[in-house]
Amino acid sequence: MTLSQARRNQLIIAGISTVLLSILWAVGDLPRSMYFALVPVIVALWIPAVLAHKQREGSRSWNAFFALLGIAVVAVVVRAVWLVGRG
């Protein structure tokens, strides 16, 4: 996969995820702390797309950073969906 294909795929994923999280933010009945947590999550979705050239390098430190960023995003989204489903 070339850099432009990877960046395009990440931009598509970030765009769709941003729209879905915005809908969750608008529709969901979340605690106040989760509303503040969704903003950094939306920003974090765009970081891999902007730094696609760093992913292409394949260094362990950048891969670890992107992995931890992904885990944090998934954790917050799962928590928000769980809170909406519980309520």
Distance bins in CASP14 RR format, pairs under 12 A and 6 or more apart:
PFRMAT RR
TARGET T0000
AUTHOR 0000-0000-0000
RMODE 2
METHOD distances of the structure
MODEL  1
1 7 0 0 0 0 1 0 0 0 0 0 0
1 8 0 0 0 0 1 0 0 0 0 0 0
1 9 1 0 0 1 0 0 0 0 0 0 0
1 10 0 0 0 0 0 1 0 0 0 0 0
1 52 0 0 0 0 0 1 0 0 0 0 0
1 55 0 0 0 0 0 1 0 0 0 0 0
1 56 0 0 0 0 1 0 0 0 0 0 0
2 8 0 0 0 0 1 0 0 0 0 0 0
2 9 0 0 0 0 0 1 0 0 0 0 0
2 52 0 0 0 0 0 1 0 0 0 0 0
2 53 0 0 0 0 0 1 0 0 0 0 0
2 56 0 0 0 0 1 0 0 0 0 0 0
3 9 0 0 0 0 0 1 0 0 0 0 0
3 10 0 0 0 0 0 1 0 0 0 0 0
3 49 0 0 0 0 0 1 0 0 0 0 0
3 51 0 0 0 0 0 1 0 0 0 0 0
3 52 1 0 0 1 0 0 0 0 0 0 0
3 53 1 0 0 1 0 0 0 0 0 0 0
3 54 0 0 0 0 0 1 0 0 0 0 0
3 55 0 0 0 0 1 0 0 0 0 0 0
3 56 1 0 1 0 0 0 0 0 0 0 0
3 57 0 0 0 0 0 1 0 0 0 0 0
4 10 0 0 0 0 0 1 0 0 0 0 0
4 11 0 0 0 0 0 1 0 0 0 0 0
4 49 0 0 0 0 0 1 0 0 0 0 0
4 52 0 0 0 0 1 0 0 0 0 0 0
4 53 0 0 0 0 0 1 0 0 0 0 0
4 56 0 0 0 0 0 1 0 0 0 0 0
5 11 0 0 0 0 0 1 0 0 0 0 0
5 12 0 0 0 0 0 1 0 0 0 0 0
5 52 0 0 0 0 1 0 0 0 0 0 0
5 56 0 0 0 0 0 1 0 0 0 0 0
6 12 0 0 0 0 0 1 0 0 0 0 0
6 13 0 0 0 0 0 1 0 0 0 0 0
6 48 0 0 0 0 1 0 0 0 0 0 0
6 49 0 0 0 0 1 0 0 0 0 0 0
6 51 0 0 0 0 0 1 0 0 0 0 0
6 52 1 0 1 0 0 0 0 0 0 0 0
6 53 0 0 0 0 1 0 0 0 0 0 0
6 54 0 0 0 0 0 1 0 0 0 0 0
6 55 1 0 0 1 0 0 0 0 0 0 0
6 56 1 0 0 1 0 0 0 0 0 0 0
6 57 0 0 0 0 0 1 0 0 0 0 0
6 58 0 0 0 0 0 1 0 0 0 0 0
6 66 0 0 0 0 0 1 0 0 0 0 0
7 13 0 0 0 0 0 1 0 0 0 0 0
7 14 0 0 0 0 0 1 0 0 0 0 0
7 46 0 0 0 0 0 1 0 0 0 0 0
7 48 0 0 0 0 1 0 0 0 0 0 0
7 49 1 0 0 1 0 0 0 0 0 0 0
7 50 0 0 0 0 1 0 0 0 0 0 0
7 51 0 0 0 0 1 0 0 0 0 0 0
7 52 1 0 1 0 0 0 0 0 0 0 0
7 53 0 0 0 0 1 0 0 0 0 0 0
7 54 0 0 0 0 0 1 0 0 0 0 0
7 55 0 0 0 0 1 0 0 0 0 0 0
7 56 0 0 0 0 1 0 0 0 0 0 0
8 14 0 0 0 0 0 1 0 0 0 0 0
8 15 0 0 0 0 0 1 0 0 0 0 0
8 49 0 0 0 0 1 0 0 0 0 0 0
8 52 0 0 0 0 1 0 0 0 0 0 0
9 15 0 0 0 0 0 1 0 0 0 0 0
9 16 0 0 0 0 0 1 0 0 0 0 0
9 48 0 0 0 0 0 1 0 0 0 0 0
9 49 0 0 0 0 1 0 0 0 0 0 0
9 52 0 0 0 0 1 0 0 0 0 0 0
9 55 0 0 0 0 0 1 0 0 0 0 0
10 16 0 0 0 0 0 1 0 0 0 0 0
10 17 0 0 0 0 0 1 0 0 0 0 0
10 45 0 0 0 0 1 0 0 0 0 0 0
10 46 0 0 0 0 1 0 0 0 0 0 0
10 47 0 0 0 0 1 0 0 0 0 0 0
10 48 1 0 1 0 0 0 0 0 0 0 0
10 49 1 1 0 0 0 0 0 0 0 0 0
10 50 0 0 0 0 1 0 0 0 0 0 0
10 51 0 0 0 0 1 0 0 0 0 0 0
10 52 1 0 1 0 0 0 0 0 0 0 0
10 53 0 0 0 0 0 1 0 0 0 0 0
10 54 0 0 0 0 0 1 0 0 0 0 0
10 55 0 0 0 0 1 0 0 0 0 0 0
10 56 0 0 0 0 0 1 0 0 0 0 0
10 66 0 0 0 0 0 1 0 0 0 0 0
11 17 0 0 0 0 0 1 0 0 0 0 0
11 18 0 0 0 0 0 1 0 0 0 0 0
11 45 0 0 0 0 0 1 0 0 0 0 0
11 46 0 0 0 0 1 0 0 0 0 0 0
11 47 0 0 0 0 0 1 0 0 0 0 0
11 48 0 0 0 0 1 0 0 0 0 0 0
11 49 1 0 1 0 0 0 0 0 0 0 0
11 50 0 0 0 0 1 0 0 0 0 0 0
11 52 0 0 0 0 1 0 0 0 0 0 0
12 18 0 0 0 0 0 1 0 0 0 0 0
12 19 0 0 0 0 0 1 0 0 0 0 0
12 45 0 0 0 0 0 1 0 0 0 0 0
12 46 0 0 0 0 0 1 0 0 0 0 0
12 49 0 0 0 0 1 0 0 0 0 0 0
13 19 0 0 0 0 0 1 0 0 0 0 0
13 20 0 0 0 0 0 1 0 0 0 0 0
13 45 1 0 0 1 0 0 0 0 0 0 0
13 46 0 0 0 0 0 1 0 0 0 0 0
13 48 0 0 0 0 1 0 0 0 0 0 0
13 49 1 0 0 1 0 0 0 0 0 0 0
13 52 0 0 0 0 0 1 0 0 0 0 0
13 70 0 0 0 0 0 1 0 0 0 0 0
13 73 0 0 0 0 0 1 0 0 0 0 0
14 20 0 0 0 0 0 1 0 0 0 0 0
14 21 0 0 0 0 0 1 0 0 0 0 0
14 41 0 0 0 0 0 1 0 0 0 0 0
14 42 0 0 0 0 1 0 0 0 0 0 0
14 43 0 0 0 0 0 1 0 0 0 0 0
14 44 0 0 0 0 1 0 0 0 0 0 0
14 45 1 0 1 0 0 0 0 0 0 0 0
14 46 1 0 1 0 0 0 0 0 0 0 0
14 47 0 0 0 0 1 0 0 0 0 0 0
14 48 1 0 0 1 0 0 0 0 0 0 0
14 49 1 0 1 0 0 0 0 0 0 0 0
14 50 0 0 0 0 1 0 0 0 0 0 0
14 51 0 0 0 0 0 1 0 0 0 0 0
14 52 0 0 0 0 0 1 0 0 0 0 0
14 70 0 0 0 0 0 1 0 0 0 0 0
14 73 0 0 0 0 0 1 0 0 0 0 0
15 21 0 0 0 0 1 0 0 0 0 0 0
15 22 0 0 0 0 1 0 0 0 0 0 0
15 42 0 0 0 0 1 0 0 0 0 0 0
15 45 1 0 0 1 0 0 0 0 0 0 0
15 46 0 0 0 0 1 0 0 0 0 0 0
15 49 0 0 0 0 1 0 0 0 0 0 0
16 22 0 0 0 0 0 1 0 0 0 0 0
16 23 0 0 0 0 0 1 0 0 0 0 0
16 42 0 0 0 0 0 1 0 0 0 0 0
16 45 0 0 0 0 1 0 0 0 0 0 0
16 49 0 0 0 0 0 1 0 0 0 0 0
17 23 0 0 0 0 0 1 0 0 0 0 0
17 24 0 0 0 0 0 1 0 0 0 0 0
17 38 0 0 0 0 0 1 0 0 0 0 0
17 41 0 0 0 0 1 0 0 0 0 0 0
17 42 1 0 0 1 0 0 0 0 0 0 0
17 43 0 0 0 0 0 1 0 0 0 0 0
17 44 0 0 0 0 0 1 0 0 0 0 0
17 45 1 0 1 0 0 0 0 0 0 0 0
17 46 0 0 0 0 1 0 0 0 0 0 0
17 48 0 0 0 0 0 1 0 0 0 0 0
17 49 0 0 0 0 0 1 0 0 0 0 0
17 70 0 0 0 0 0 1 0 0 0 0 0
17 73 0 0 0 0 1 0 0 0 0 0 0
17 74 0 0 0 0 0 1 0 0 0 0 0
17 76 0 0 0 0 0 1 0 0 0 0 0
17 77 0 0 0 0 1 0 0 0 0 0 0
18 24 0 0 0 0 0 1 0 0 0 0 0
18 25 0 0 0 0 0 1 0 0 0 0 0
18 38 0 0 0 0 0 1 0 0 0 0 0
18 39 0 0 0 0 0 1 0 0 0 0 0
18 41 0 0 0 0 1 0 0 0 0 0 0
18 42 1 0 1 0 0 0 0 0 0 0 0
18 43 0 0 0 0 1 0 0 0 0 0 0
18 44 0 0 0 0 0 1 0 0 0 0 0
18 45 1 0 0 1 0 0 0 0 0 0 0
18 46 1 0 0 1 0 0 0 0 0 0 0
18 49 0 0 0 0 0 1 0 0 0 0 0
18 73 0 0 0 0 0 1 0 0 0 0 0
18 77 0 0 0 0 0 1 0 0 0 0 0
19 25 0 0 0 0 0 1 0 0 0 0 0
19 26 0 0 0 0 0 1 0 0 0 0 0
19 42 0 0 0 0 0 1 0 0 0 0 0
19 45 0 0 0 0 0 1 0 0 0 0 0
20 26 0 0 0 0 0 1 0 0 0 0 0
20 27 0 0 0 0 0 1 0 0 0 0 0
20 28 0 0 0 0 0 1 0 0 0 0 0
20 38 0 0 0 0 0 1 0 0 0 0 0
20 41 0 0 0 0 0 1 0 0 0 0 0
20 42 0 0 0 0 0 1 0 0 0 0 0
20 45 0 0 0 0 0 1 0 0 0 0 0
20 77 0 0 0 0 1 0 0 0 0 0 0
20 80 0 0 0 0 0 1 0 0 0 0 0
20 81 0 0 0 0 0 1 0 0 0 0 0
21 27 0 0 0 0 0 1 0 0 0 0 0
21 28 0 0 0 0 0 1 0 0 0 0 0
21 30 0 0 0 0 0 1 0 0 0 0 0
21 34 0 0 0 0 0 1 0 0 0 0 0
21 35 0 0 0 0 0 1 0 0 0 0 0
21 37 0 0 0 0 0 1 0 0 0 0 0
21 38 1 0 1 0 0 0 0 0 0 0 0
21 39 0 0 0 0 1 0 0 0 0 0 0
21 40 0 0 0 0 0 1 0 0 0 0 0
21 41 1 0 0 1 0 0 0 0 0 0 0
21 42 1 0 1 0 0 0 0 0 0 0 0
21 43 0 0 0 0 0 1 0 0 0 0 0
21 44 0 0 0 0 0 1 0 0 0 0 0
21 45 1 0 0 1 0 0 0 0 0 0 0
21 46 0 0 0 0 0 1 0 0 0 0 0
21 73 0 0 0 0 1 0 0 0 0 0 0
21 76 0 0 0 0 1 0 0 0 0 0 0
21 77 1 0 0 1 0 0 0 0 0 0 0
21 80 0 0 0 0 1 0 0 0 0 0 0
21 81 0 0 0 0 0 1 0 0 0 0 0
21 84 0 0 0 0 0 1 0 0 0 0 0
22 28 0 0 0 0 0 1 0 0 0 0 0
22 35 0 0 0 0 0 1 0 0 0 0 0
22 38 0 0 0 0 1 0 0 0 0 0 0
22 39 0 0 0 0 0 1 0 0 0 0 0
22 41 0 0 0 0 0 1 0 0 0 0 0
22 42 1 0 0 1 0 0 0 0 0 0 0
22 45 0 0 0 0 0 1 0 0 0 0 0
23 38 0 0 0 0 0 1 0 0 0 0 0
23 42 0 0 0 0 0 1 0 0 0 0 0
23 80 0 0 0 0 0 1 0 0 0 0 0
23 81 0 0 0 0 0 1 0 0 0 0 0
23 84 0 0 0 0 0 1 0 0 0 0 0
24 30 0 0 0 0 1 0 0 0 0 0 0
24 34 0 0 0 0 1 0 0 0 0 0 0
24 35 0 0 0 0 0 1 0 0 0 0 0
24 37 0 0 0 0 0 1 0 0 0 0 0
24 38 1 0 0 1 0 0 0 0 0 0 0
24 41 0 0 0 0 0 1 0 0 0 0 0
24 42 0 0 0 0 0 1 0 0 0 0 0
24 76 0 0 0 0 0 1 0 0 0 0 0
24 77 0 0 0 0 1 0 0 0 0 0 0
24 78 0 0 0 0 0 1 0 0 0 0 0
24 79 0 0 0 0 0 1 0 0 0 0 0
24 80 1 0 0 1 0 0 0 0 0 0 0
24 81 1 0 0 1 0 0 0 0 0 0 0
24 82 0 0 0 0 0 1 0 0 0 0 0
24 83 0 0 0 0 0 1 0 0 0 0 0
24 84 1 0 0 1 0 0 0 0 0 0 0
24 85 0 0 0 0 0 1 0 0 0 0 0
25 34 0 0 0 0 1 0 0 0 0 0 0
25 35 1 0 0 1 0 0 0 0 0 0 0
25 36 0 0 0 0 0 1 0 0 0 0 0
25 37 0 0 0 0 0 1 0 0 0 0 0
25 38 1 0 1 0 0 0 0 0 0 0 0
25 39 0 0 0 0 1 0 0 0 0 0 0
25 41 0 0 0 0 1 0 0 0 0 0 0
25 42 0 0 0 0 1 0 0 0 0 0 0
25 76 0 0 0 0 0 1 0 0 0 0 0
25 77 0 0 0 0 0 1 0 0 0 0 0
25 80 0 0 0 0 1 0 0 0 0 0 0
25 81 0 0 0 0 0 1 0 0 0 0 0
25 84 0 0 0 0 0 1 0 0 0 0 0
26 35 0 0 0 0 0 1 0 0 0 0 0
26 38 0 0 0 0 0 1 0 0 0 0 0
26 84 0 0 0 0 0 1 0 0 0 0 0
27 80 0 0 0 0 0 1 0 0 0 0 0
27 81 0 0 0 0 0 1 0 0 0 0 0
27 84 0 0 0 0 1 0 0 0 0 0 0
27 85 0 0 0 0 0 1 0 0 0 0 0
28 34 0 0 0 0 1 0 0 0 0 0 0
28 35 0 0 0 0 1 0 0 0 0 0 0
28 38 0 0 0 0 0 1 0 0 0 0 0
28 80 0 0 0 0 1 0 0 0 0 0 0
28 81 0 0 0 0 1 0 0 0 0 0 0
28 82 0 0 0 0 0 1 0 0 0 0 0
28 83 0 0 0 0 1 0 0 0 0 0 0
28 84 1 0 1 0 0 0 0 0 0 0 0
28 85 0 0 0 0 1 0 0 0 0 0 0
28 86 0 0 0 0 0 1 0 0 0 0 0
28 87 0 0 0 0 1 0 0 0 0 0 0
29 35 0 0 0 0 0 1 0 0 0 0 0
29 80 0 0 0 0 0 1 0 0 0 0 0
29 83 0 0 0 0 1 0 0 0 0 0 0
29 84 1 0 0 1 0 0 0 0 0 0 0
29 85 0 0 0 0 1 0 0 0 0 0 0
29 86 0 0 0 0 1 0 0 0 0 0 0
29 87 1 0 0 1 0 0 0 0 0 0 0
30 36 0 0 0 0 1 0 0 0 0 0 0
30 37 0 0 0 0 1 0 0 0 0 0 0
30 38 1 0 0 1 0 0 0 0 0 0 0
30 76 0 0 0 0 0 1 0 0 0 0 0
30 77 0 0 0 0 0 1 0 0 0 0 0
30 79 0 0 0 0 1 0 0 0 0 0 0
30 80 1 0 1 0 0 0 0 0 0 0 0
30 81 0 0 0 0 1 0 0 0 0 0 0
30 82 0 0 0 0 0 1 0 0 0 0 0
30 83 1 0 1 0 0 0 0 0 0 0 0
30 84 1 0 0 1 0 0 0 0 0 0 0
30 85 0 0 0 0 0 1 0 0 0 0 0
30 86 0 0 0 0 0 1 0 0 0 0 0
30 87 0 0 0 0 1 0 0 0 0 0 0
31 37 0 0 0 0 1 0 0 0 0 0 0
31 38 0 0 0 0 0 1 0 0 0 0 0
31 79 0 0 0 0 1 0 0 0 0 0 0
31 80 0 0 0 0 1 0 0 0 0 0 0
31 82 0 0 0 0 0 1 0 0 0 0 0
31 83 1 0 0 1 0 0 0 0 0 0 0
31 84 0 0 0 0 0 1 0 0 0 0 0
31 86 0 0 0 0 0 1 0 0 0 0 0
31 87 0 0 0 0 0 1 0 0 0 0 0
32 38 0 0 0 0 0 1 0 0 0 0 0
32 83 0 0 0 0 0 1 0 0 0 0 0
33 39 0 0 0 0 0 1 0 0 0 0 0
33 40 0 0 0 0 0 1 0 0 0 0 0
33 76 0 0 0 0 0 1 0 0 0 0 0
33 79 0 0 0 0 1 0 0 0 0 0 0
33 80 0 0 0 0 0 1 0 0 0 0 0
33 83 0 0 0 0 0 1 0 0 0 0 0
34 40 0 0 0 0 0 1 0 0 0 0 0
34 41 0 0 0 0 1 0 0 0 0 0 0
34 75 0 0 0 0 0 1 0 0 0 0 0
34 76 1 0 0 1 0 0 0 0 0 0 0
34 77 0 0 0 0 0 1 0 0 0 0 0
34 78 0 0 0 0 0 1 0 0 0 0 0
34 79 1 0 0 1 0 0 0 0 0 0 0
34 80 1 0 1 0 0 0 0 0 0 0 0
34 81 0 0 0 0 0 1 0 0 0 0 0
34 82 0 0 0 0 0 1 0 0 0 0 0
34 83 1 0 0 1 0 0 0 0 0 0 0
34 84 0 0 0 0 1 0 0 0 0 0 0
35 41 0 0 0 0 0 1 0 0 0 0 0
35 42 0 0 0 0 0 1 0 0 0 0 0
35 76 0 0 0 0 0 1 0 0 0 0 0
35 80 0 0 0 0 1 0 0 0 0 0 0
35 83 0 0 0 0 0 1 0 0 0 0 0
36 42 0 0 0 0 0 1 0 0 0 0 0
36 76 0 0 0 0 0 1 0 0 0 0 0
36 80 0 0 0 0 0 1 0 0 0 0 0
37 43 0 0 0 0 0 1 0 0 0 0 0
37 44 0 0 0 0 0 1 0 0 0 0 0
37 72 0 0 0 0 1 0 0 0 0 0 0
37 73 0 0 0 0 0 1 0 0 0 0 0
37 75 0 0 0 0 1 0 0 0 0 0 0
37 76 1 0 1 0 0 0 0 0 0 0 0
37 77 0 0 0 0 1 0 0 0 0 0 0
37 78 0 0 0 0 0 1 0 0 0 0 0
37 79 0 0 0 0 1 0 0 0 0 0 0
37 80 1 0 0 1 0 0 0 0 0 0 0
37 83 0 0 0 0 0 1 0 0 0 0 0
38 44 0 0 0 0 0 1 0 0 0 0 0
38 45 0 0 0 0 0 1 0 0 0 0 0
38 73 0 0 0 0 0 1 0 0 0 0 0
38 76 1 0 0 1 0 0 0 0 0 0 0
38 77 0 0 0 0 1 0 0 0 0 0 0
38 79 0 0 0 0 0 1 0 0 0 0 0
38 80 1 0 0 1 0 0 0 0 0 0 0
38 81 0 0 0 0 0 1 0 0 0 0 0
38 83 0 0 0 0 0 1 0 0 0 0 0
38 84 0 0 0 0 0 1 0 0 0 0 0
39 45 0 0 0 0 0 1 0 0 0 0 0
39 46 0 0 0 0 0 1 0 0 0 0 0
39 76 0 0 0 0 0 1 0 0 0 0 0
40 46 0 0 0 0 0 1 0 0 0 0 0
40 47 0 0 0 0 0 1 0 0 0 0 0
40 69 0 0 0 0 0 1 0 0 0 0 0
40 72 0 0 0 0 1 0 0 0 0 0 0
40 73 0 0 0 0 1 0 0 0 0 0 0
40 76 0 0 0 0 1 0 0 0 0 0 0
40 77 0 0 0 0 0 1 0 0 0 0 0
41 47 0 0 0 0 0 1 0 0 0 0 0
41 69 0 0 0 0 1 0 0 0 0 0 0
41 70 0 0 0 0 1 0 0 0 0 0 0
41 71 0 0 0 0 0 1 0 0 0 0 0
41 72 1 0 0 1 0 0 0 0 0 0 0
41 73 1 0 1 0 0 0 0 0 0 0 0
41 74 0 0 0 0 1 0 0 0 0 0 0
41 75 0 0 0 0 1 0 0 0 0 0 0
41 76 1 0 1 0 0 0 0 0 0 0 0
41 77 1 0 0 1 0 0 0 0 0 0 0
41 78 0 0 0 0 0 1 0 0 0 0 0
41 79 0 0 0 0 0 1 0 0 0 0 0
41 80 0 0 0 0 1 0 0 0 0 0 0
42 73 0 0 0 0 1 0 0 0 0 0 0
42 76 0 0 0 0 0 1 0 0 0 0 0
42 77 0 0 0 0 0 1 0 0 0 0 0
42 80 0 0 0 0 0 1 0 0 0 0 0
43 49 0 0 0 0 0 1 0 0 0 0 0
43 50 0 0 0 0 0 1 0 0 0 0 0
43 69 0 0 0 0 0 1 0 0 0 0 0
43 72 0 0 0 0 0 1 0 0 0 0 0
43 73 0 0 0 0 1 0 0 0 0 0 0
43 76 0 0 0 0 0 1 0 0 0 0 0
44 50 0 0 0 0 0 1 0 0 0 0 0
44 51 0 0 0 0 0 1 0 0 0 0 0
44 65 0 0 0 0 0 1 0 0 0 0 0
44 66 0 0 0 0 1 0 0 0 0 0 0
44 68 0 0 0 0 0 1 0 0 0 0 0
44 69 1 0 1 0 0 0 0 0 0 0 0
44 70 1 0 0 1 0 0 0 0 0 0 0
44 71 0 0 0 0 0 1 0 0 0 0 0
44 72 1 0 0 1 0 0 0 0 0 0 0
44 73 1 0 1 0 0 0 0 0 0 0 0
44 74 0 0 0 0 0 1 0 0 0 0 0
44 75 0 0 0 0 0 1 0 0 0 0 0
44 76 0 0 0 0 1 0 0 0 0 0 0
44 77 0 0 0 0 0 1 0 0 0 0 0
45 66 0 0 0 0 0 1 0 0 0 0 0
45 69 0 0 0 0 1 0 0 0 0 0 0
45 70 0 0 0 0 1 0 0 0 0 0 0
45 72 0 0 0 0 0 1 0 0 0 0 0
45 73 1 0 0 1 0 0 0 0 0 0 0
45 74 0 0 0 0 0 1 0 0 0 0 0
45 76 0 0 0 0 0 1 0 0 0 0 0
45 77 0 0 0 0 1 0 0 0 0 0 0
46 52 0 0 0 0 0 1 0 0 0 0 0
46 69 0 0 0 0 0 1 0 0 0 0 0
46 73 0 0 0 0 0 1 0 0 0 0 0
47 54 0 0 0 0 1 0 0 0 0 0 0
47 55 0 0 0 0 0 1 0 0 0 0 0
47 62 0 0 0 0 0 1 0 0 0 0 0
47 65 0 0 0 0 1 0 0 0 0 0 0
47 66 1 0 0 1 0 0 0 0 0 0 0
47 68 0 0 0 0 0 1 0 0 0 0 0
47 69 1 0 0 1 0 0 0 0 0 0 0
47 70 0 0 0 0 1 0 0 0 0 0 0
47 72 0 0 0 0 0 1 0 0 0 0 0
47 73 0 0 0 0 1 0 0 0 0 0 0
48 54 0 0 0 0 1 0 0 0 0 0 0
48 55 1 0 0 1 0 0 0 0 0 0 0
48 56 0 0 0 0 0 1 0 0 0 0 0
48 62 0 0 0 0 1 0 0 0 0 0 0
48 63 0 0 0 0 0 1 0 0 0 0 0
48 65 0 0 0 0 1 0 0 0 0 0 0
48 66 1 0 1 0 0 0 0 0 0 0 0
48 67 0 0 0 0 0 1 0 0 0 0 0
48 68 0 0 0 0 0 1 0 0 0 0 0
48 69 1 0 0 1 0 0 0 0 0 0 0
48 70 0 0 0 0 1 0 0 0 0 0 0
48 73 0 0 0 0 1 0 0 0 0 0 0
49 55 0 0 0 0 1 0 0 0 0 0 0
49 66 0 0 0 0 0 1 0 0 0 0 0
49 69 0 0 0 0 0 1 0 0 0 0 0
50 66 0 0 0 0 0 1 0 0 0 0 0
50 69 0 0 0 0 0 1 0 0 0 0 0
51 57 0 0 0 0 1 0 0 0 0 0 0
51 58 0 0 0 0 0 1 0 0 0 0 0
51 59 0 0 0 0 0 1 0 0 0 0 0
51 62 1 0 0 1 0 0 0 0 0 0 0
51 63 0 0 0 0 0 1 0 0 0 0 0
51 65 0 0 0 0 1 0 0 0 0 0 0
51 66 1 0 0 1 0 0 0 0 0 0 0
51 69 0 0 0 0 0 1 0 0 0 0 0
52 58 0 0 0 0 0 1 0 0 0 0 0
52 62 0 0 0 0 0 1 0 0 0 0 0
52 66 0 0 0 0 0 1 0 0 0 0 0
53 59 0 0 0 0 0 1 0 0 0 0 0
53 62 0 0 0 0 1 0 0 0 0 0 0
54 60 0 0 0 0 0 1 0 0 0 0 0
54 61 0 0 0 0 1 0 0 0 0 0 0
54 62 1 0 1 0 0 0 0 0 0 0 0
54 63 0 0 0 0 1 0 0 0 0 0 0
54 64 0 0 0 0 0 1 0 0 0 0 0
54 65 0 0 0 0 1 0 0 0 0 0 0
54 66 0 0 0 0 1 0 0 0 0 0 0
54 69 0 0 0 0 0 1 0 0 0 0 0
55 61 0 0 0 0 0 1 0 0 0 0 0
55 62 1 0 0 1 0 0 0 0 0 0 0
55 63 1 0 0 1 0 0 0 0 0 0 0
55 64 0 0 0 0 0 1 0 0 0 0 0
55 65 0 0 0 0 1 0 0 0 0 0 0
55 66 1 0 0 1 0 0 0 0 0 0 0
55 67 0 0 0 0 0 1 0 0 0 0 0
55 69 0 0 0 0 0 1 0 0 0 0 0
56 62 0 0 0 0 1 0 0 0 0 0 0
56 63 0 0 0 0 0 1 0 0 0 0 0
56 66 0 0 0 0 0 1 0 0 0 0 0
57 63 0 0 0 0 1 0 0 0 0 0 0
57 65 0 0 0 0 0 1 0 0 0 0 0
57 66 0 0 0 0 0 1 0 0 0 0 0
58 64 0 0 0 0 0 1 0 0 0 0 0
58 65 0 0 0 0 0 1 0 0 0 0 0
58 66 0 0 0 0 1 0 0 0 0 0 0
58 67 0 0 0 0 0 1 0 0 0 0 0
59 65 0 0 0 0 1 0 0 0 0 0 0
59 66 0 0 0 0 0 1 0 0 0 0 0
60 66 0 0 0 0 0 1 0 0 0 0 0
60 67 0 0 0 0 0 1 0 0 0 0 0
61 67 0 0 0 0 0 1 0 0 0 0 0
61 68 0 0 0 0 0 1 0 0 0 0 0
62 68 0 0 0 0 0 1 0 0 0 0 0
62 69 0 0 0 0 0 1 0 0 0 0 0
63 69 0 0 0 0 0 1 0 0 0 0 0
63 70 0 0 0 0 0 1 0 0 0 0 0
64 70 0 0 0 0 0 1 0 0 0 0 0
64 71 0 0 0 0 0 1 0 0 0 0 0
65 71 0 0 0 0 0 1 0 0 0 0 0
65 72 0 0 0 0 0 1 0 0 0 0 0
66 72 0 0 0 0 0 1 0 0 0 0 0
66 73 0 0 0 0 0 1 0 0 0 0 0
67 73 0 0 0 0 0 1 0 0 0 0 0
67 74 0 0 0 0 0 1 0 0 0 0 0
68 74 0 0 0 0 0 1 0 0 0 0 0
68 75 0 0 0 0 0 1 0 0 0 0 0
69 75 0 0 0 0 0 1 0 0 0 0 0
69 76 0 0 0 0 0 1 0 0 0 0 0
70 76 0 0 0 0 1 0 0 0 0 0 0
70 77 0 0 0 0 1 0 0 0 0 0 0
70 78 0 0 0 0 0 1 0 0 0 0 0
71 77 0 0 0 0 0 1 0 0 0 0 0
71 78 0 0 0 0 0 1 0 0 0 0 0
72 78 0 0 0 0 0 1 0 0 0 0 0
72 79 0 0 0 0 0 1 0 0 0 0 0
73 79 0 0 0 0 0 1 0 0 0 0 0
73 80 0 0 0 0 0 1 0 0 0 0 0
74 80 0 0 0 0 0 1 0 0 0 0 0
74 81 0 0 0 0 0 1 0 0 0 0 0
75 81 0 0 0 0 0 1 0 0 0 0 0
75 82 0 0 0 0 0 1 0 0 0 0 0
76 82 0 0 0 0 0 1 0 0 0 0 0
76 83 0 0 0 0 0 1 0 0 0 0 0
77 83 0 0 0 0 0 1 0 0 0 0 0
77 84 0 0 0 0 0 1 0 0 0 0 0
78 84 0 0 0 0 0 1 0 0 0 0 0
78 85 0 0 0 0 0 1 0 0 0 0 0
79 85 0 0 0 0 0 1 0 0 0 0 0
79 86 0 0 0 0 0 1 0 0 0 0 0
80 86 0 0 0 0 0 1 0 0 0 0 0
80 87 0 0 0 0 0 1 0 0 0 0 0
81 87 0 0 0 0 0 1 0 0 0 0 0
END
